């Protein structure tokens, strides 16, 4: 099964769970914009007004312009209706055939990834539905799209694994390449060159991917590498990921540059590092279907604060997928800015980052980030977790 | 002035012409989708709910999340209001300050490029405007956006010129490279490699850019190159363009492969080529502000049919810009499928392709395509028009 076939199949299950009779994705000329759900359930652009219909009873129908019918057929996930003049007739025929009581369409005030229907297309749809009972049966597909994006199928997990594998390889090369005396920028440029040579893109805006933080004075967050020089006796922190075959990785790694005479890191550095490792391990051990994101966040956060460090000012983790921050629930605290997102339960198939952090005064920032997969039997690491400080 | 500054300035003129008091572009998390007008009037992504406001009186205000305020400032086209909690308050403040009678927002049933407002964002906007008079004053920005896209500023024309120059250089290299006996695919692959080496992309889907048509049996249209071999005594047709610095070129070129013993092309080939050249020259001579697209189409079409060839089954030209088919009016006949688009007047600053064609039985397709700029004083070629058949 292709990724698209898997996702369309999964959508049917989700419709059954959510008791939605029919899900309608209504688009046109998607090369000029397009609905963010399209890459998941279709995988190509559509030119004329097109309707992708999935029903609770397992029907999958694509109504597309005649000249795109063959391409739609090749997707292998839909029965295809090619039209010549107007989408409205076959669309209404299909609606009458299924007579759905609830029709979900792609709009959402909360979630941009579920808000792919433009106002003009909604007006067109309403025009076509005028005089039918269906105009009154429309509801938001927000929950469908959210479930579909966050529950990764095996093809999706495979792609994320590949992106992670590439990232780990590039980290290995970077630690071979770098030397004290180089600037953060120089190391960042090395990673950019490697990403380009592999014909990949970075998992988020190139300017801050990788983040490179050398020592205690480097600004941590979504700032780019600076002219700060990597120096002995300091921590070196990376945050980096790639997008490969449309899916992302997101991994943080730590090194320590030994000072003259040192053979092991100083005690505060080692203790900071070990604390972050323990926080990750504790969180991942607790992750399983049904647990809320906020509960996992609290576990990781408590390891950090119990060890006497101030709590980090961000969430412990986020969904990872087609986007690095892939929407949906977070592993985070109930802070106002996170809205409802920490209160959602983990599900099998969810892929999250786990990324606590802390500052070791005088040495620099310690942050590790692992990518993990929730399964029915608990949670497994997709990245190979870093448990020892890399010594340079 | 940057391109963005030019376009925002131009928008003010358009608002005055169209008697629209205020134009509101309302977006969020545009990296996940985004309004197609954003690259023209802002040039970056926006994360939190953001409002770009341009008024008839010349005010330009960007209301953006606090952390993006500095980036918005650097655009150099807006007074920036950075907010911490909610966009609604500063948005309502601004509306009350200007008290616009007509507010244009980005929706359109006809034009995907003017339909960037999603239904969820429209619902949010309505929520914010509840209890104010402004909810009742909304109208479509379709005509604003159409004028803004089609009237190219000097910075846009410069970019199109650069893409054209690159395309002409790549054509030159290709005619040096190619030899009879090669397949269409091999020549297509050569151009793909060169585009990649220059870090550019093709102006439309790579599969059919370039189109390469060797001899009379090659399928003309938006099909890709085939295994058909380039042979002596046949015509060779190309349709190709690049996207460079966000703007496109779109040029067709013709060669003839001399048969053994030939020193000039056969009479039917030369006559077909000359006819297409004459059609282009006649059309371009007639192009000036105020003339309708349909009138220009008729002139080019008549040269072809007067010479005894069947009329071509497509429009004579289209707008060229950020997209190869850049929306708006066409130089085309009043056929149903073109809707109202042939009836729009040419304006100074419009950039069009001009691309008549005909079939020379037994030899192949003749199509030339030039890129031209309408000015107040008439129309000038941006491409260097091909007036002699390239002989191989």
Contacts between the chains, C-beta under 8 A, distances in Angstrom:
chain1	res1	chain2	res2	distance
A	28	B	112	5.8
A	29	B	112	4.2
A	32	B	36	5.3
A	32	B	112	5.0
A	32	B	113	5.8
A	32	B	323	6.8
A	33	B	33	6.5
A	33	B	34	7.1
A	33	B	35	7.6
A	33	B	36	5.1
A	33	B	112	6.4
A	33	B	115	7.8
A	33	B	116	6.6
A	34	B	33	7.0
A	35	B	33	7.5
A	36	B	32	5.3
A	36	B	33	5.1
A	105	B	119	7.9
A	107	B	118	6.7
A	107	B	119	3.8
A	107	B	120	4.6
A	107	B	123	7.2
A	108	B	120	4.6
A	109	B	120	4.7
A	109	B	121	7.9
A	109	B	123	5.3
A	109	B	124	5.2
A	109	B	127	7.7
A	110	B	120	7.6
A	111	B	120	7.9
A	112	B	28	5.8
A	112	B	29	4.2
A	112	B	32	5.0
A	112	B	33	6.5
A	112	B	118	7.9
A	112	B	120	7.8
A	113	B	32	5.8
A	114	B	120	7.7
A	115	B	33	7.9
A	115	B	118	4.5
A	115	B	119	6.9
A	115	B	120	3.7
A	115	B	121	6.9
A	116	B	33	6.6
A	116	B	118	6.9
A	117	B	118	6.4
A	117	B	119	4.9
A	118	B	107	6.7
A	118	B	112	7.8
A	118	B	115	4.5
A	118	B	116	6.9
A	118	B	117	6.4
A	118	B	118	5.6
A	118	B	119	6.9
A	119	B	105	7.9
A	119	B	107	3.8
A	119	B	115	6.9
A	119	B	117	4.9
A	119	B	118	6.9
A	119	B	119	5.5
A	119	B	122	4.7
A	120	B	107	4.6
A	120	B	108	4.6
A	120	B	109	4.8
A	120	B	110	7.6
A	120	B	111	7.9
A	120	B	112	7.7
A	120	B	114	7.7
A	120	B	115	3.7
A	121	B	109	7.9
A	121	B	115	6.9
A	122	B	119	4.7
A	123	B	107	7.2
A	123	B	109	5.4
A	124	B	109	5.1
A	127	B	109	7.6
A	323	B	32	6.8
